[in-house]
């Protein structure tokens, strides 16, 4: 699935545009605890669904090779988070959906978990 399709499915607003909306996304990671993400994330080309909308999410995404971040429940990142995402080339999106609904929609569309426990 492409990043552009993820944006459509989640009805997301793009805050920091992707380098390439045709970039392939293979799985979903969802957590507000970045330590869990670092521990369990093992699949390349994943997207992070989270409510944690600060620079910690950007730093974690960079370390875990996450290809984009979607903030749920209409949570908006602050200026520093946006600046850091632009600097690192990490797309940021915001959706009004909950984490549960966002993950469910992407799962139903064919994406699995970044932990490899499904699909």
Biopython code that builds the backbone (N, CA, C, O; Angstrom):
import numpy as np
from Bio.PDB.StructureBuilder import StructureBuilder

atoms = [
    (1, "UNK", "N", (0.852, -1.167, 0.000)),
    (1, "UNK", "CA", (0.000, 0.000, 0.000)),
    (1, "UNK", "C", (0.903, 1.238, 0.000)),
    (1, "UNK", "O", (1.981, 1.234, 0.595)),
    (2, "UNK", "N", (0.451, 2.276, -0.667)),
    (2, "UNK", "CA", (1.248, 3.501, -0.712)),
    (2, "UNK", "C", (0.915, 4.423, 0.460)),
    (2, "UNK", "O", (-0.140, 4.304, 1.082)),
    (3, "UNK", "N", (1.822, 5.330, 0.743)),
    (3, "UNK", "CA", (1.580, 6.325, 1.779)),
    (3, "UNK", "C", (0.363, 7.173, 1.413)),
    (3, "UNK", "O", (-0.430, 7.530, 2.284)),
    (4, "UNK", "N", (0.217, 7.489, 0.150)),
    (4, "UNK", "CA", (-0.940, 8.256, -0.308)),
    (4, "UNK", "C", (-2.251, 7.550, -0.001)),
    (4, "UNK", "O", (-3.229, 8.194, 0.379)),
    (5, "UNK", "N", (-2.278, 6.239, -0.162)),
    (5, "UNK", "CA", (-3.486, 5.458, 0.153)),
    (5, "UNK", "C", (-3.759, 5.466, 1.657)),
    (5, "UNK", "O", (-4.915, 5.546, 2.072)),
    (6, "UNK", "N", (-2.722, 5.386, 2.469)),
    (6, "UNK", "CA", (-2.878, 5.477, 3.929)),
    (6, "UNK", "C", (-3.546, 6.804, 4.282)),
    (6, "UNK", "O", (-4.462, 6.841, 5.103)),
    (7, "UNK", "N", (-3.093, 7.879, 3.671)),
    (7, "UNK", "CA", (-3.654, 9.207, 3.922)),
    (7, "UNK", "C", (-5.143, 9.226, 3.582)),
    (7, "UNK", "O", (-5.951, 9.770, 4.334)),
    (8, "UNK", "N", (-5.495, 8.637, 2.459)),
    (8, "UNK", "CA", (-6.907, 8.576, 2.045)),
    (8, "UNK", "C", (-7.748, 7.769, 3.023)),
    (8, "UNK", "O", (-8.813, 8.222, 3.443)),
    (9, "UNK", "N", (-7.288, 6.596, 3.384)),
    (9, "UNK", "CA", (-8.044, 5.701, 4.266)),
    (9, "UNK", "C", (-8.300, 6.359, 5.620)),
    (9, "UNK", "O", (-9.382, 6.220, 6.191)),
    (10, "UNK", "N", (-7.302, 7.073, 6.127)),
    (10, "UNK", "CA", (-7.418, 7.691, 7.443)),
    (10, "UNK", "C", (-8.023, 9.095, 7.396)),
    (10, "UNK", "O", (-8.199, 9.741, 8.429)),
    (11, "UNK", "N", (-8.339, 9.556, 6.183)),
    (11, "UNK", "CA", (-8.878, 10.907, 6.012)),
    (11, "UNK", "C", (-7.982, 11.903, 6.745)),
    (11, "UNK", "O", (-8.449, 12.780, 7.472)),
    (12, "UNK", "N", (-6.700, 11.736, 6.528)),
    (12, "UNK", "CA", (-5.693, 12.492, 7.287)),
    (12, "UNK", "C", (-5.326, 13.807, 6.611)),
    (12, "UNK", "O", (-5.350, 13.937, 5.387)),
    (13, "UNK", "N", (-4.993, 14.758, 7.441)),
    (13, "UNK", "CA", (-4.436, 16.028, 6.987)),
    (13, "UNK", "C", (-2.924, 15.899, 7.042)),
    (13, "UNK", "O", (-2.373, 15.475, 8.058)),
    (14, "UNK", "N", (-2.255, 16.258, 5.968)),
    (14, "UNK", "CA", (-0.799, 16.183, 5.925)),
    (14, "UNK", "C", (-0.222, 17.462, 6.513)),
    (14, "UNK", "O", (-0.524, 18.562, 6.052)),
    (15, "UNK", "N", (0.612, 17.305, 7.536)),
    (15, "UNK", "CA", (1.253, 18.439, 8.209)),
    (15, "UNK", "C", (2.664, 18.638, 7.660)),
    (15, "UNK", "O", (3.078, 19.765, 7.387)),
    (16, "UNK", "N", (3.393, 17.543, 7.502)),
    (16, "UNK", "CA", (4.708, 17.557, 6.851)),
    (16, "UNK", "C", (4.603, 16.590, 5.698)),
    (16, "UNK", "O", (4.431, 15.388, 5.898)),
    (17, "UNK", "N", (4.708, 17.119, 4.481)),
    (17, "UNK", "CA", (4.473, 16.297, 3.300)),
    (17, "UNK", "C", (5.565, 15.254, 3.118)),
    (17, "UNK", "O", (6.721, 15.448, 3.495)),
    (18, "UNK", "N", (5.158, 14.159, 2.533)),
    (18, "UNK", "CA", (6.081, 13.060, 2.267)),
    (18, "UNK", "C", (7.000, 13.408, 1.110)),
    (18, "UNK", "O", (6.657, 14.194, 0.227)),
    (19, "UNK", "N", (8.133, 12.823, 1.140)),
    (19, "UNK", "CA", (9.046, 12.946, 0.012)),
    (19, "UNK", "C", (8.410, 12.288, -1.206)),
    (19, "UNK", "O", (8.539, 12.772, -2.330)),
    (20, "UNK", "N", (7.718, 11.171, -0.962)),
    (20, "UNK", "CA", (7.111, 10.406, -2.035)),
    (20, "UNK", "C", (5.835, 9.730, -1.523)),
    (20, "UNK", "O", (5.902, 8.800, -0.720)),
    (21, "UNK", "N", (4.685, 10.194, -1.984)),
    (21, "UNK", "CA", (3.419, 9.585, -1.565)),
    (21, "UNK", "C", (3.229, 8.194, -2.153)),
    (21, "UNK", "O", (2.329, 7.462, -1.742)),
    (22, "UNK", "N", (4.059, 7.832, -3.099)),
    (22, "UNK", "CA", (4.017, 6.479, -3.670)),
    (22, "UNK", "C", (4.889, 5.511, -2.871)),
    (22, "UNK", "O", (4.988, 4.332, -3.213)),
    (23, "UNK", "N", (5.519, 6.009, -1.809)),
    (23, "UNK", "CA", (6.352, 5.166, -0.959)),
    (23, "UNK", "C", (5.517, 4.002, -0.425)),
    (23, "UNK", "O", (4.376, 4.182, 0.002)),
    (24, "UNK", "N", (6.103, 2.813, -0.458)),
    (24, "UNK", "CA", (5.403, 1.620, 0.005)),
    (24, "UNK", "C", (5.371, 1.558, 1.533)),
    (24, "UNK", "O", (6.386, 1.760, 2.201)),
    (25, "UNK", "N", (4.186, 1.275, 2.067)),
    (25, "UNK", "CA", (3.994, 1.034, 3.496)),
    (25, "UNK", "C", (3.537, -0.414, 3.628)),
    (25, "UNK", "O", (2.588, -0.832, 2.965)),
    (26, "UNK", "N", (4.212, -1.178, 4.484)),
    (26, "UNK", "CA", (3.901, -2.606, 4.625)),
    (26, "UNK", "C", (3.206, -2.971, 5.924)),
    (26, "UNK", "O", (2.547, -4.008, 6.002)),
    (27, "UNK", "N", (3.344, -2.123, 6.961)),
    (27, "UNK", "CA", (2.764, -2.506, 8.249)),
    (27, "UNK", "C", (2.488, -1.281, 9.118)),
    (27, "UNK", "O", (2.898, -0.162, 8.812)),
    (28, "UNK", "N", (1.774, -1.542, 10.214)),
    (28, "UNK", "CA", (1.359, -0.506, 11.156)),
    (28, "UNK", "C", (2.005, -0.767, 12.511)),
    (28, "UNK", "O", (2.039, -1.901, 12.988)),
    (29, "UNK", "N", (2.512, 0.287, 13.118)),
    (29, "UNK", "CA", (2.924, 0.251, 14.515)),
    (29, "UNK", "C", (2.011, 1.222, 15.242)),
    (29, "UNK", "O", (1.721, 2.303, 14.730)),
    (30, "UNK", "N", (1.560, 0.852, 16.421)),
    (30, "UNK", "CA", (0.689, 1.750, 17.167)),
    (30, "UNK", "C", (1.047, 1.701, 18.638)),
    (30, "UNK", "O", (0.940, 0.661, 19.287)),
    (31, "UNK", "N", (1.475, 2.848, 19.155)),
    (31, "UNK", "CA", (1.831, 2.926, 20.562)),
    (31, "UNK", "C", (1.976, 4.379, 20.964)),
    (31, "UNK", "O", (2.294, 5.237, 20.140)),
    (32, "UNK", "N", (1.740, 4.648, 22.240)),
    (32, "UNK", "CA", (2.070, 5.945, 22.815)),
    (32, "UNK", "C", (3.335, 5.823, 23.657)),
    (32, "UNK", "O", (3.880, 6.825, 24.118)),
    (33, "UNK", "N", (3.792, 4.608, 23.853)),
    (33, "UNK", "CA", (5.031, 4.352, 24.593)),
    (33, "UNK", "C", (6.136, 4.055, 23.592)),
    (33, "UNK", "O", (6.180, 2.973, 23.006)),
    (34, "UNK", "N", (7.012, 5.003, 23.402)),
    (34, "UNK", "CA", (8.048, 4.849, 22.392)),
    (34, "UNK", "C", (9.019, 3.730, 22.739)),
    (34, "UNK", "O", (9.607, 3.135, 21.836)),
    (35, "UNK", "N", (9.204, 3.427, 24.017)),
    (35, "UNK", "CA", (10.069, 2.314, 24.401)),
    (35, "UNK", "C", (9.488, 0.988, 23.900)),
    (35, "UNK", "O", (10.242, 0.107, 23.486)),
    (36, "UNK", "N", (8.164, 0.834, 23.933)),
    (36, "UNK", "CA", (7.535, -0.370, 23.389)),
    (36, "UNK", "C", (7.762, -0.462, 21.892)),
    (36, "UNK", "O", (8.043, -1.539, 21.365)),
    (37, "UNK", "N", (7.644, 0.643, 21.222)),
    (37, "UNK", "CA", (7.852, 0.659, 19.774)),
    (37, "UNK", "C", (9.267, 0.215, 19.432)),
    (37, "UNK", "O", (9.468, -0.594, 18.526)),
    (38, "UNK", "N", (10.237, 0.739, 20.151)),
    (38, "UNK", "CA", (11.627, 0.362, 19.892)),
    (38, "UNK", "C", (11.876, -1.113, 20.193)),
    (38, "UNK", "O", (12.672, -1.764, 19.517)),
    (39, "UNK", "N", (11.201, -1.632, 21.197)),
    (39, "UNK", "CA", (11.378, -3.033, 21.576)),
    (39, "UNK", "C", (10.705, -3.996, 20.596)),
    (39, "UNK", "O", (11.276, -5.034, 20.262)),
    (40, "UNK", "N", (9.497, -3.660, 20.135)),
    (40, "UNK", "CA", (8.707, -4.610, 19.349)),
    (40, "UNK", "C", (8.728, -4.384, 17.847)),
    (40, "UNK", "O", (8.392, -5.294, 17.089)),
    (41, "UNK", "N", (9.106, -3.221, 17.405)),
    (41, "UNK", "CA", (9.078, -2.924, 15.978)),
    (41, "UNK", "C", (10.193, -3.677, 15.267)),
    (41, "UNK", "O", (11.366, -3.570, 15.625)),
    (42, "UNK", "N", (9.802, -4.439, 14.251)),
    (42, "UNK", "CA", (10.822, -5.210, 13.548)),
    (42, "UNK", "C", (10.653, -5.219, 12.035)),
    (42, "UNK", "O", (11.523, -5.723, 11.325)),
    (43, "UNK", "N", (9.575, -4.684, 11.540)),
    (43, "UNK", "CA", (9.350, -4.704, 10.102)),
    (43, "UNK", "C", (9.715, -3.376, 9.460)),
    (43, "UNK", "O", (9.398, -2.307, 9.982)),
    (44, "UNK", "N", (10.391, -3.464, 8.310)),
    (44, "UNK", "CA", (10.700, -2.227, 7.588)),
    (44, "UNK", "C", (9.445, -1.659, 6.927)),
    (44, "UNK", "O", (8.445, -2.360, 6.770)),
    (45, "UNK", "N", (9.505, -0.407, 6.550)),
    (45, "UNK", "CA", (8.429, 0.274, 5.825)),
    (45, "UNK", "C", (7.126, 0.320, 6.624)),
    (45, "UNK", "O", (6.044, 0.082, 6.087)),
    (46, "UNK", "N", (7.249, 0.627, 7.907)),
    (46, "UNK", "CA", (6.087, 0.741, 8.783)),
    (46, "UNK", "C", (5.685, 2.199, 8.964)),
    (46, "UNK", "O", (6.475, 3.116, 8.743)),
    (47, "UNK", "N", (4.447, 2.383, 9.370)),
    (47, "UNK", "CA", (3.932, 3.699, 9.727)),
    (47, "UNK", "C", (3.500, 3.654, 11.183)),
    (47, "UNK", "O", (2.963, 2.646, 11.642)),
    (48, "UNK", "N", (3.731, 4.740, 11.910)),
    (48, "UNK", "CA", (3.384, 4.818, 13.324)),
    (48, "UNK", "C", (2.059, 5.544, 13.501)),
    (48, "UNK", "O", (1.869, 6.640, 12.973)),
    (49, "UNK", "N", (1.147, 4.932, 14.245)),
    (49, "UNK", "CA", (-0.115, 5.545, 14.638)),
    (49, "UNK", "C", (-0.003, 5.824, 16.135)),
    (49, "UNK", "O", (0.173, 4.896, 16.925)),
    (50, "UNK", "N", (-0.105, 7.102, 16.533)),
    (50, "UNK", "CA", (0.133, 7.449, 17.939)),
    (50, "UNK", "C", (-0.610, 8.710, 18.357)),
    (50, "UNK", "O", (-1.030, 9.515, 17.525)),
    (51, "UNK", "N", (-0.759, 8.856, 19.649)),
    (51, "UNK", "CA", (-1.299, 10.079, 20.213)),
    (51, "UNK", "C", (-0.205, 10.955, 20.800)),
    (51, "UNK", "O", (-0.467, 12.068, 21.255)),
    (52, "UNK", "N", (1.020, 10.449, 20.788)),
    (52, "UNK", "CA", (2.161, 11.191, 21.333)),
    (52, "UNK", "C", (2.677, 12.149, 20.260)),
    (52, "UNK", "O", (3.385, 11.739, 19.340)),
    (53, "UNK", "N", (2.322, 13.406, 20.383)),
    (53, "UNK", "CA", (2.616, 14.353, 19.299)),
    (53, "UNK", "C", (3.733, 15.329, 19.667)),
    (53, "UNK", "O", (3.556, 16.546, 19.618)),
    (54, "UNK", "N", (4.875, 14.773, 20.034)),
    (54, "UNK", "CA", (6.023, 15.637, 20.354)),
    (54, "UNK", "C", (7.287, 15.091, 19.703)),
    (54, "UNK", "O", (7.242, 14.112, 18.959)),
    (55, "UNK", "N", (8.407, 15.731, 19.991)),
    (55, "UNK", "CA", (9.663, 15.366, 19.331)),
    (55, "UNK", "C", (10.122, 13.944, 19.649)),
    (55, "UNK", "O", (10.878, 13.355, 18.877)),
    (56, "UNK", "N", (9.678, 13.391, 20.765)),
    (56, "UNK", "CA", (10.055, 12.016, 21.098)),
    (56, "UNK", "C", (9.574, 11.041, 20.015)),
    (56, "UNK", "O", (10.267, 10.074, 19.698)),
    (57, "UNK", "N", (8.409, 11.292, 19.462)),
    (57, "UNK", "CA", (7.891, 10.438, 18.390)),
    (57, "UNK", "C", (8.782, 10.520, 17.152)),
    (57, "UNK", "O", (9.008, 9.511, 16.483)),
    (58, "UNK", "N", (9.281, 11.697, 16.848)),
    (58, "UNK", "CA", (10.161, 11.878, 15.685)),
    (58, "UNK", "C", (11.482, 11.147, 15.911)),
    (58, "UNK", "O", (11.952, 10.429, 15.029)),
    (59, "UNK", "N", (12.073, 11.323, 17.069)),
    (59, "UNK", "CA", (13.342, 10.649, 17.380)),
    (59, "UNK", "C", (13.191, 9.131, 17.312)),
    (59, "UNK", "O", (14.050, 8.435, 16.772)),
    (60, "UNK", "N", (12.104, 8.637, 17.859)),
    (60, "UNK", "CA", (11.862, 7.184, 17.850)),
    (60, "UNK", "C", (11.653, 6.686, 16.431)),
    (60, "UNK", "O", (12.186, 5.642, 16.055)),
    (61, "UNK", "N", (10.887, 7.418, 15.643)),
    (61, "UNK", "CA", (10.640, 7.019, 14.252)),
    (61, "UNK", "C", (11.957, 6.935, 13.472)),
    (61, "UNK", "O", (12.158, 6.026, 12.666)),
    (62, "UNK", "N", (12.827, 7.875, 13.719)),
    (62, "UNK", "CA", (14.122, 7.871, 13.031)),
    (62, "UNK", "C", (14.932, 6.631, 13.416)),
    (62, "UNK", "O", (15.499, 5.970, 12.546)),
    (63, "UNK", "N", (14.989, 6.317, 14.686)),
    (63, "UNK", "CA", (15.753, 5.156, 15.158)),
    (63, "UNK", "C", (15.148, 3.845, 14.643)),
    (63, "UNK", "O", (15.874, 2.936, 14.239)),
    (64, "UNK", "N", (13.813, 3.759, 14.661)),
    (64, "UNK", "CA", (13.126, 2.517, 14.280)),
    (64, "UNK", "C", (12.864, 2.426, 12.781)),
    (64, "UNK", "O", (12.225, 1.476, 12.329)),
    (65, "UNK", "N", (13.338, 3.383, 12.009)),
    (65, "UNK", "CA", (13.146, 3.419, 10.559)),
    (65, "UNK", "C", (11.663, 3.413, 10.178)),
    (65, "UNK", "O", (11.254, 2.734, 9.236)),
    (66, "UNK", "N", (10.869, 4.181, 10.928)),
    (66, "UNK", "CA", (9.440, 4.361, 10.637)),
    (66, "UNK", "C", (9.330, 5.356, 9.487)),
    (66, "UNK", "O", (10.024, 6.373, 9.476)),
    (67, "UNK", "N", (8.464, 5.069, 8.523)),
    (67, "UNK", "CA", (8.387, 5.880, 7.312)),
    (67, "UNK", "C", (7.417, 7.043, 7.387)),
    (67, "UNK", "O", (7.405, 7.883, 6.488)),
    (68, "UNK", "N", (6.604, 7.118, 8.431)),
    (68, "UNK", "CA", (5.672, 8.225, 8.595)),
    (68, "UNK", "C", (4.946, 8.089, 9.915)),
    (68, "UNK", "O", (4.877, 7.003, 10.491)),
    (69, "UNK", "N", (4.398, 9.213, 10.396)),
    (69, "UNK", "CA", (3.686, 9.224, 11.675)),
    (69, "UNK", "C", (2.306, 9.836, 11.466)),
    (69, "UNK", "O", (2.153, 10.874, 10.823)),
    (70, "UNK", "N", (1.301, 9.155, 12.034)),
    (70, "UNK", "CA", (-0.059, 9.671, 12.033)),
    (70, "UNK", "C", (-0.461, 9.929, 13.477)),
    (70, "UNK", "O", (-0.466, 9.018, 14.304)),
    (71, "UNK", "N", (-0.800, 11.188, 13.774)),
    (71, "UNK", "CA", (-1.287, 11.544, 15.099)),
    (71, "UNK", "C", (-2.809, 11.421, 15.102)),
    (71, "UNK", "O", (-3.477, 11.927, 14.200)),
    (72, "UNK", "N", (-3.346, 10.761, 16.099)),
    (72, "UNK", "CA", (-4.781, 10.491, 16.174)),
    (72, "UNK", "C", (-5.517, 11.539, 17.001)),
    (72, "UNK", "O", (-4.907, 12.392, 17.645)),
    (73, "UNK", "N", (-6.841, 11.451, 16.963)),
    (73, "UNK", "CA", (-7.735, 12.300, 17.763)),
    (73, "UNK", "C", (-7.473, 13.786, 17.546)),
    (73, "UNK", "O", (-7.611, 14.604, 18.456)),
    (74, "UNK", "N", (-7.088, 14.113, 16.300)),
    (74, "UNK", "CA", (-6.858, 15.507, 15.908)),
    (74, "UNK", "C", (-5.785, 16.204, 16.734)),
    (74, "UNK", "O", (-5.812, 17.426, 16.882)),
    (75, "UNK", "N", (-4.844, 15.441, 17.270)),
    (75, "UNK", "CA", (-3.754, 16.029, 18.054)),
    (75, "UNK", "C", (-2.737, 16.647, 17.097)),
    (75, "UNK", "O", (-2.252, 15.987, 16.179)),
    (76, "UNK", "N", (-2.426, 17.903, 17.320)),
    (76, "UNK", "CA", (-1.537, 18.667, 16.450)),
    (76, "UNK", "C", (-0.139, 18.749, 17.035)),
    (76, "UNK", "O", (0.023, 19.049, 18.218)),
    (77, "UNK", "N", (0.877, 18.484, 16.216)),
    (77, "UNK", "CA", (2.248, 18.622, 16.707)),
    (77, "UNK", "C", (2.627, 20.093, 16.854)),
    (77, "UNK", "O", (2.122, 20.954, 16.133)),
    (78, "UNK", "N", (3.522, 20.363, 17.795)),
    (78, "UNK", "CA", (3.978, 21.735, 17.985)),
    (78, "UNK", "C", (5.024, 22.089, 16.918)),
    (78, "UNK", "O", (5.438, 21.235, 16.134)),
    (79, "UNK", "N", (5.442, 23.352, 16.902)),
    (79, "UNK", "CA", (6.372, 23.847, 15.880)),
    (79, "UNK", "C", (7.695, 23.099, 15.878)),
    (79, "UNK", "O", (8.239, 22.813, 14.811)),
    (80, "UNK", "N", (8.223, 22.777, 17.051)),
    (80, "UNK", "CA", (9.499, 22.073, 17.140)),
    (80, "UNK", "C", (9.394, 20.664, 16.551)),
    (80, "UNK", "O", (10.318, 20.195, 15.886)),
    (81, "UNK", "N", (8.282, 20.003, 16.795)),
    (81, "UNK", "CA", (8.067, 18.660, 16.255)),
    (81, "UNK", "C", (7.962, 18.711, 14.737)),
    (81, "UNK", "O", (8.534, 17.865, 14.049)),
    (82, "UNK", "N", (7.247, 19.680, 14.216)),
    (82, "UNK", "CA", (7.126, 19.861, 12.765)),
    (82, "UNK", "C", (8.487, 20.170, 12.156)),
    (82, "UNK", "O", (8.847, 19.614, 11.118)),
    (83, "UNK", "N", (9.240, 21.050, 12.794)),
    (83, "UNK", "CA", (10.573, 21.403, 12.288)),
    (83, "UNK", "C", (11.476, 20.176, 12.230)),
    (83, "UNK", "O", (12.170, 19.948, 11.239)),
    (84, "UNK", "N", (11.460, 19.390, 13.306)),
    (84, "UNK", "CA", (12.313, 18.211, 13.362)),
    (84, "UNK", "C", (11.896, 17.174, 12.314)),
    (84, "UNK", "O", (12.754, 16.550, 11.689)),
    (85, "UNK", "N", (10.604, 16.989, 12.118)),
    (85, "UNK", "CA", (10.126, 16.033, 11.106)),
    (85, "UNK", "C", (10.565, 16.458, 9.706)),
    (85, "UNK", "O", (10.980, 15.626, 8.900)),
    (86, "UNK", "N", (10.471, 17.750, 9.425)),
    (86, "UNK", "CA", (10.933, 18.252, 8.111)),
    (86, "UNK", "C", (12.427, 17.994, 7.934)),
    (86, "UNK", "O", (12.875, 17.539, 6.881)),
    (87, "UNK", "N", (13.176, 18.290, 8.970)),
    (87, "UNK", "CA", (14.630, 18.109, 8.942)),
    (87, "UNK", "C", (15.001, 16.647, 8.695)),
    (87, "UNK", "O", (15.954, 16.361, 7.969)),
    (88, "UNK", "N", (14.252, 15.724, 9.296)),
    (88, "UNK", "CA", (14.548, 14.291, 9.188)),
    (88, "UNK", "C", (13.865, 13.644, 7.988)),
    (88, "UNK", "O", (14.144, 12.487, 7.676)),
    (89, "UNK", "N", (12.973, 14.371, 7.306)),
    (89, "UNK", "CA", (12.262, 13.822, 6.156)),
    (89, "UNK", "C", (11.198, 12.804, 6.540)),
    (89, "UNK", "O", (10.950, 11.850, 5.803)),
    (90, "UNK", "N", (10.569, 13.007, 7.694)),
    (90, "UNK", "CA", (9.537, 12.088, 8.172)),
    (90, "UNK", "C", (8.172, 12.740, 7.973)),
    (90, "UNK", "O", (7.895, 13.777, 8.578)),
    (91, "UNK", "N", (7.318, 12.157, 7.143)),
    (91, "UNK", "CA", (5.981, 12.713, 6.930)),
    (91, "UNK", "C", (5.149, 12.664, 8.212)),
    (91, "UNK", "O", (5.198, 11.686, 8.958)),
    (92, "UNK", "N", (4.387, 13.730, 8.456)),
    (92, "UNK", "CA", (3.475, 13.792, 9.601)),
    (92, "UNK", "C", (2.063, 14.028, 9.094)),
    (92, "UNK", "O", (1.829, 14.846, 8.204)),
    (93, "UNK", "N", (1.132, 13.295, 9.678)),
    (93, "UNK", "CA", (-0.270, 13.439, 9.337)),
    (93, "UNK", "C", (-1.093, 13.501, 10.611)),
    (93, "UNK", "O", (-0.657, 13.032, 11.662)),
    (94, "UNK", "N", (-2.280, 14.078, 10.520)),
    (94, "UNK", "CA", (-3.207, 14.149, 11.644)),
    (94, "UNK", "C", (-4.551, 13.615, 11.170)),
    (94, "UNK", "O", (-5.032, 13.978, 10.096)),
    (95, "UNK", "N", (-5.155, 12.743, 11.986)),
    (95, "UNK", "CA", (-6.502, 12.245, 11.689)),
    (95, "UNK", "C", (-7.392, 12.472, 12.901)),
    (95, "UNK", "O", (-6.919, 12.503, 14.037)),
    (96, "UNK", "N", (-8.670, 12.629, 12.650)),
    (96, "UNK", "CA", (-9.634, 12.777, 13.738)),
    (96, "UNK", "C", (-9.954, 11.430, 14.374)),
    (96, "UNK", "O", (-10.542, 11.377, 15.454)),
    (97, "UNK", "N", (-9.568, 10.339, 13.708)),
    (97, "UNK", "CA", (-9.880, 8.989, 14.169)),
    (97, "UNK", "C", (-9.113, 8.626, 15.439)),
    (97, "UNK", "O", (-8.074, 9.215, 15.739)),
    (98, "UNK", "N", (-9.638, 7.646, 16.184)),
    (98, "UNK", "CA", (-8.920, 7.088, 17.330)),
    (98, "UNK", "C", (-7.843, 6.131, 16.831)),
    (98, "UNK", "O", (-7.849, 5.741, 15.663)),
    (99, "UNK", "N", (-6.929, 5.756, 17.701)),
    (99, "UNK", "CA", (-5.906, 4.761, 17.331)),
    (99, "UNK", "C", (-6.566, 3.460, 16.910)),
    (99, "UNK", "O", (-6.179, 2.859, 15.908)),
    (100, "UNK", "N", (-7.560, 3.022, 17.671)),
    (100, "UNK", "CA", (-8.257, 1.771, 17.389)),
    (100, "UNK", "C", (-8.859, 1.792, 15.979)),
    (100, "UNK", "O", (-8.656, 0.863, 15.198)),
    (101, "UNK", "N", (-9.592, 2.846, 15.667)),
    (101, "UNK", "CA", (-10.253, 2.944, 14.362)),
    (101, "UNK", "C", (-9.233, 3.083, 13.234)),
    (101, "UNK", "O", (-9.375, 2.449, 12.188)),
    (102, "UNK", "N", (-8.212, 3.903, 13.440)),
    (102, "UNK", "CA", (-7.184, 4.089, 12.413)),
    (102, "UNK", "C", (-6.491, 2.763, 12.100)),
    (102, "UNK", "O", (-6.325, 2.405, 10.934)),
    (103, "UNK", "N", (-6.088, 2.037, 13.144)),
    (103, "UNK", "CA", (-5.427, 0.746, 12.934)),
    (103, "UNK", "C", (-6.386, -0.247, 12.282)),
    (103, "UNK", "O", (-5.994, -1.004, 11.394)),
    (104, "UNK", "N", (-7.631, -0.240, 12.723)),
    (104, "UNK", "CA", (-8.625, -1.149, 12.158)),
    (104, "UNK", "C", (-8.844, -0.917, 10.677)),
    (104, "UNK", "O", (-8.923, -1.867, 9.898)),
    (105, "UNK", "N", (-8.941, 0.343, 10.289)),
    (105, "UNK", "CA", (-9.128, 0.650, 8.866)),
    (105, "UNK", "C", (-7.931, 0.179, 8.033)),
    (105, "UNK", "O", (-8.102, -0.392, 6.956)),
    (106, "UNK", "N", (-6.731, 0.420, 8.537)),
    (106, "UNK", "CA", (-5.539, 0.014, 7.784)),
    (106, "UNK", "C", (-5.385, -1.501, 7.760)),
    (106, "UNK", "O", (-4.951, -2.064, 6.755)),
    (107, "UNK", "N", (-5.733, -2.158, 8.850)),
    (107, "UNK", "CA", (-5.695, -3.625, 8.904)),
    (107, "UNK", "C", (-6.684, -4.206, 7.897)),
    (107, "UNK", "O", (-6.351, -5.129, 7.153)),
    (108, "UNK", "N", (-7.899, -3.661, 7.876)),
    (108, "UNK", "CA", (-8.928, -4.130, 6.938)),
    (108, "UNK", "C", (-8.500, -3.914, 5.486)),
    (108, "UNK", "O", (-8.926, -4.644, 4.591)),
    (109, "UNK", "N", (-7.661, -2.914, 5.263)),
    (109, "UNK", "CA", (-7.169, -2.624, 3.912)),
    (109, "UNK", "C", (-5.952, -3.463, 3.541)),
    (109, "UNK", "O", (-5.459, -3.381, 2.416)),
    (110, "UNK", "N", (-5.459, -4.279, 4.496)),
    (110, "UNK", "CA", (-4.388, -5.205, 4.156)),
    (110, "UNK", "C", (-3.070, -5.044, 4.880)),
    (110, "UNK", "O", (-2.170, -5.863, 4.691)),
    (111, "UNK", "N", (-2.921, -4.017, 5.703)),
    (111, "UNK", "CA", (-1.668, -3.853, 6.441)),
    (111, "UNK", "C", (-1.695, -4.688, 7.718)),
    (111, "UNK", "O", (-2.740, -4.823, 8.355)),
    (112, "UNK", "N", (-0.562, -5.240, 8.084)),
    (112, "UNK", "CA", (-0.438, -6.014, 9.309)),
    (112, "UNK", "C", (0.349, -5.247, 10.354)),
    (112, "UNK", "O", (0.704, -4.086, 10.156)),
    (113, "UNK", "N", (0.612, -5.901, 11.452)),
    (113, "UNK", "CA", (1.343, -5.306, 12.568)),
    (113, "UNK", "C", (2.844, -5.294, 12.291)),
    (113, "UNK", "O", (3.368, -6.193, 11.635)),
    (114, "UNK", "N", (3.521, -4.282, 12.789)),
    (114, "UNK", "CA", (4.973, -4.209, 12.608)),
    (114, "UNK", "C", (5.697, -5.230, 13.474)),
    (114, "UNK", "O", (6.896, -5.443, 13.298)),
    (115, "UNK", "N", (4.987, -5.868, 14.410)),
    (115, "UNK", "CA", (5.623, -6.884, 15.244)),
    (115, "UNK", "C", (5.701, -8.228, 14.532)),
    (115, "UNK", "O", (6.405, -9.132, 14.983)),
    (116, "UNK", "N", (4.983, -8.360, 13.425)),
    (116, "UNK", "CA", (5.004, -9.612, 12.674)),
    (116, "UNK", "C", (4.104, -10.677, 13.256)),
    (116, "UNK", "O", (4.203, -11.841, 12.868)),
    (117, "UNK", "N", (3.222, -10.310, 14.182)),
    (117, "UNK", "CA", (2.376, -11.317, 14.829)),
    (117, "UNK", "C", (1.135, -11.660, 14.017)),
    (117, "UNK", "O", (0.350, -12.515, 14.427)),
    (118, "UNK", "N", (0.945, -11.015, 12.884)),
    (118, "UNK", "CA", (-0.204, -11.319, 12.040)),
    (118, "UNK", "C", (0.168, -11.207, 10.587)),
    (118, "UNK", "O", (1.281, -10.809, 10.242)),
    (119, "UNK", "N", (-0.765, -11.557, 9.746)),
    (119, "UNK", "CA", (-0.648, -11.505, 8.281)),
    (119, "UNK", "C", (0.613, -12.173, 7.846)),
    (119, "UNK", "O", (0.897, -12.236, 6.649)),
]
sb = StructureBuilder()
sb.init_structure("model")
sb.init_model(0)
sb.init_chain("A")
sb.init_seg("    ")
for serial, (resi, resn, name, xyz) in enumerate(atoms, 1):
    if name == "N":
        sb.init_residue(resn, " ", resi, " ")
    sb.init_atom(name, np.array(xyz, "f"), 0.0, 1.0, " ", f" {name:<3s}", serial, name[0])
structure = sb.get_structure()
